[in-house]
Amino acid sequence: MNLSATTGILEDLRVRILSLDLPPGAPLSRADLAETYGISSTPLRDALLRLRDEGLVDIHPHARTSVSLIDLPHARQTHFLRSAVEVEVAGTLAKAPPAGLTDELVQLIDMQDSEARRGNLGGFAHLDLAFHAALFRHAGVEQVHRVVRRESIHIDRLRALHLMQPEKARQILLDHRRIVGAILEVDPAAAAGAMRQHLSQSILSGERLTSDNPGYFKTYRD
């Protein structure tokens, strides 16, 4: 197995799926992918199997391979997990802000603002992840962050869909500034409340986003 080739296509396809560059339900032609990435069938197969194991790709034997649909109930459960953990992280950091934390967060917000003004949603989303990763890192719970990230495939795509609406980027910037402001004020309750409100936005829009984009979501029938 060519680990380098497998890792490269795996990471690129993951980014494209999570950003909705490859939207939910999109067919994945192995021949087209092999030509696009200039690789043989073996590393491509291994990458697709990894993505299947992560829940991002559906592989139907002797039929087709496609990007998995967004699972809204799964996203709601991930939100429950993430909110419980990250609200605690924000409150804990605000009790005694570590050196360098707020400077790093302010810099990330400024960079996000710049990407939003340029209309670069991909760069904006990447910096959004960096903002939250910094909170976990400064709180010393990076392993917890890895668990949350591993479970976030559906909520990430829900947020990417929400981010396509112009007001969403502005709201994220406002929320991030409120979180940092509460940490600067050494106000754990305000930091926790700002984080709770911030994380609730996309999940509260889930039903509307499903109605507006029905082909992107997994359906459940009795």
URWONOR-V111947 format. One record per helix or strand of 2 or more residues. SS is the DSSP state (@ for helix, = for strand). FROM is the first residue (numbers start at 1). TO is the last residue. If there is no record, write none. Layout:
SS | FROM | TO
SS | FROM | TO
//
This chain:
@ | 3 | 18
@ | 30 | 37
@ | 41 | 53
= | 57 | 59
= | 65 | 67
@ | 72 | 95
@ | 101 | 118
@ | 121 | 139
@ | 142 | 150
@ | 153 | 163
@ | 166 | 184
@ | 188 | 204
@ | 206 | 212
@ | 214 | 216
//
